[in-house]
Amino acid sequence: MTRVRLPFDWRGFAVPVCLLIAAELAIVLSGYNGASVARPSDIAGGAVEALLDGSMLKATRETLISAGAGLLIGGGIGLVMGVLLGLFPVMYWLFEVPLEAIRPIPSVALIPIVLLIFGLGHWMEISLVAKTSLWPMFFLTHAAVRGVKPRLLEVAKLLRMGLVERVRKIVLPAAAPGIFVGFRLSMGAAMIVAVTVEIAANPLGLGYAMMEAQERLRPDLAFAYLFWVGLVGWGINAGILALQRRLFRVPAQGAAGP
């Protein structure tokens, strides 16, 4: 009989399910009915309500648009910077100080400045996501390019390859696994910053929907959005891992054994 291989290990759901059951029992047995905590069953009801009226899917689309666009812009810039500064160490030495000075600035600290430039909306959020997602892609791409075997680059010089051809045929294929890890980390950072900006300032997306539920004294709906953010992030990460295993033949965790 053929075994169906899932893109994730289903056993990872055991602990979350047990924790939800324990939380449900603890709240029911304690008799707590305050306005700050909701039972998991009520949270599930709030999630179904938000899914059926379309508000959760609309907020998800808005967050993913900002996170995806910011990832493409910031990740693309980080990829180009990582390749160039990895191939030419002199360029890295020249830009090391400004890069290290800009990197520690929290994206949330730039909200007042970005609001002055773009105002509220997607572009404000996209710019902050791009700033954050640039760094994982840049540093991991830079490290991957620096790790390319010198013999491969010497062969490229002997064949008189130009810079673009050298990058396309030699550098990118050799550095692809490291670049893919940078993309995965950048995607996670993009989701975190997108939701954080929506909570702090931008009136759209999952973060704003969570704050709106809190203002309406709907803890069930607020927690439903919170769990939904985690579920969306988990789904994206599972998809990226499945693609990584397919492209680079990376064995799945826990795949070994009976």
LUMZAZA-261767 format. One record per residue (C-alpha): x, y, z. Coordinates in nm, 3 decimals. Example, Ala and Ser with C-alpha at 12.3 -4.5 7.8 and 13.67 -1.06 7.14 Angstrom:
# residues 2
px|py|pz
1.230|-0.450|0.780
1.367|-0.106|0.714
END
This chain:
# residues 258
px|py|pz
0.000|0.000|0.000
0.139|0.339|-0.101
0.203|0.581|0.184
0.090|0.938|0.132
0.375|1.176|0.225
0.253|1.507|0.360
0.463|1.824|0.323
0.472|1.840|0.705
0.490|1.603|1.001
0.135|1.563|1.135
0.273|1.461|1.474
0.366|1.826|1.529
-0.005|1.897|1.593
-0.011|1.675|1.902
0.123|1.935|2.148
-0.092|2.229|2.024
-0.409|2.015|2.033
-0.331|1.894|2.386
-0.268|2.252|2.500
-0.600|2.369|2.353
-0.789|2.086|2.524
-0.616|2.165|2.854
-0.702|2.536|2.819
-1.067|2.455|2.745
-1.093|2.228|3.051
-0.911|2.475|3.277
-1.143|2.765|3.185
-1.459|2.553|3.212
-1.365|2.395|3.545
-1.256|2.728|3.696
-1.585|2.892|3.601
-1.402|3.197|3.462
-1.616|3.411|3.232
-1.420|3.738|3.217
-1.395|3.962|2.910
-1.020|3.920|2.858
-0.990|3.546|2.791
-1.198|3.324|2.564
-1.233|2.948|2.558
-1.079|2.769|2.259
-1.430|2.661|2.155
-1.542|3.027|2.152
-1.228|3.121|1.958
-1.314|2.855|1.699
-1.664|3.003|1.675
-1.519|3.351|1.624
-1.290|3.220|1.350
-1.581|3.054|1.170
-1.781|3.377|1.196
-1.497|3.585|1.050
-1.436|3.333|0.772
-1.802|3.315|0.673
-1.853|3.691|0.655
-1.529|3.728|0.455
-1.358|3.972|0.692
-1.076|3.731|0.783
-1.000|3.645|0.421
-1.005|4.015|0.323
-0.765|4.103|0.607
-0.542|3.809|0.513
-0.526|3.927|0.151
-0.427|4.279|0.259
-0.151|4.152|0.488
-0.015|3.908|0.229
-0.009|4.179|-0.039
0.204|4.406|0.179
0.425|4.124|0.306
0.473|3.974|-0.042
0.546|4.304|-0.216
0.787|4.411|0.057
0.960|4.073|0.040
1.004|4.098|-0.336
1.148|4.449|-0.314
1.365|4.403|-0.006
1.465|4.046|-0.086
1.555|4.141|-0.442
1.775|4.428|-0.325
1.934|4.204|-0.061
2.003|3.936|-0.322
2.178|4.179|-0.558
2.376|4.336|-0.274
2.477|3.996|-0.139
2.604|3.876|-0.477
2.797|4.195|-0.559
2.950|4.243|-0.214
3.029|3.873|-0.198
3.213|3.875|-0.531
3.395|4.201|-0.461
3.522|4.217|-0.099
3.643|4.574|-0.151
3.283|4.685|-0.193
3.190|4.516|0.136
3.469|4.697|0.318
3.350|5.029|0.175
2.986|4.977|0.273
3.033|4.785|0.598
2.996|5.087|0.831
2.674|5.233|0.678
2.520|4.887|0.647
2.591|4.799|1.008
2.464|5.140|1.120
2.132|5.106|0.935
2.064|4.739|1.013
1.996|4.770|1.390
1.732|5.042|1.346
1.395|4.877|1.425
1.144|4.900|1.144
0.875|5.013|1.389
1.092|5.313|1.483
1.068|5.431|1.121
0.686|5.445|1.122
0.664|5.825|1.186
0.908|5.898|0.902
0.742|5.657|0.659
0.400|5.799|0.746
0.523|6.143|0.641
0.644|6.005|0.308
0.371|5.759|0.207
0.082|5.821|0.447
-0.141|5.533|0.554
-0.189|5.239|0.321
-0.003|4.957|0.153
0.307|5.154|0.047
0.387|5.258|0.403
0.373|4.896|0.513
0.556|4.765|0.207
0.850|5.001|0.264
0.895|4.883|0.625
0.864|4.517|0.527
1.122|4.570|0.251
1.367|4.728|0.497
1.336|4.429|0.730
1.337|4.146|0.476
1.645|4.289|0.301
1.889|4.190|0.576
1.840|3.811|0.606
1.859|3.779|0.228
2.166|4.001|0.208
2.372|3.838|0.481
2.292|3.479|0.385
2.345|3.549|0.015
2.675|3.722|0.095
2.788|3.425|0.306
2.677|3.176|0.037
2.861|3.364|-0.239
3.175|3.394|-0.027
3.153|3.017|0.022
3.162|2.938|-0.351
3.472|2.734|-0.427
3.750|2.952|-0.572
3.820|2.689|-0.840
3.477|2.748|-0.991
3.546|3.121|-1.020
3.890|3.050|-1.168
3.728|2.831|-1.433
3.488|3.114|-1.513
3.782|3.351|-1.562
3.959|3.100|-1.786
3.645|3.073|-1.996
3.636|3.455|-2.011
3.283|3.476|-1.874
3.142|3.821|-1.812
3.005|3.920|-1.472
2.641|3.846|-1.558
2.725|3.510|-1.714
2.951|3.421|-1.421
2.677|3.499|-1.172
2.409|3.316|-1.370
2.605|3.000|-1.449
2.847|2.966|-1.157
2.763|3.176|-0.852
2.385|3.144|-0.823
2.368|2.764|-0.873
2.647|2.709|-0.619
2.499|2.951|-0.364
2.134|2.855|-0.419
2.080|2.655|-0.094
2.206|2.943|0.121
2.003|3.195|-0.078
1.691|2.985|-0.029
1.742|2.983|0.348
1.772|3.363|0.335
1.443|3.379|0.144
1.274|3.163|0.406
1.396|3.384|0.692
1.300|3.699|0.501
0.948|3.564|0.450
0.908|3.511|0.823
1.039|3.859|0.898
0.804|4.007|0.637
0.497|3.855|0.804
0.607|3.968|1.150
0.667|4.328|1.044
0.350|4.348|0.835
0.126|4.244|1.125
0.319|4.461|1.373
0.283|4.772|1.155
-0.089|4.703|1.116
-0.129|4.681|1.494
0.074|4.996|1.556
-0.038|5.232|1.280
-0.181|5.099|0.954
-0.563|5.051|0.947
-0.572|4.739|0.731
-0.488|4.370|0.742
-0.482|4.109|1.015
-0.311|4.328|1.274
-0.575|4.600|1.247
-0.855|4.341|1.255
-0.709|4.206|1.578
-0.704|4.554|1.733
-1.058|4.623|1.613
-1.180|4.302|1.779
-1.010|4.407|2.102
-1.182|4.749|2.092
-1.518|4.573|2.042
-1.448|4.360|2.353
-1.444|4.043|2.143
-1.159|3.834|2.290
-1.282|3.530|2.096
-1.238|3.717|1.768
-0.906|3.875|1.871
-0.762|3.535|1.965
-0.907|3.386|1.645
-0.711|3.638|1.438
-0.401|3.574|1.649
-0.418|3.198|1.588
-0.497|3.259|1.222
-0.180|3.467|1.182
0.020|3.177|1.325
-0.159|2.928|1.100
-0.094|3.138|0.787
0.272|3.174|0.880
0.299|2.801|0.944
0.138|2.723|0.609
0.375|2.952|0.421
0.676|2.802|0.598
0.555|2.447|0.526
0.516|2.533|0.158
0.864|2.684|0.140
1.014|2.377|0.313
0.836|2.145|0.070
0.973|2.347|-0.223
1.322|2.343|-0.068
1.313|1.964|-0.032
1.201|1.928|-0.393
1.464|2.164|-0.535
1.763|2.063|-0.323
1.668|1.708|-0.219
1.675|1.801|0.150
1.535|1.511|0.356
1.224|1.593|0.559
1.268|1.612|0.933
1.143|1.297|1.095
1.127|1.115|0.762
1.380|0.857|0.876
1.255|0.553|1.060
0.962|0.315|1.016
END
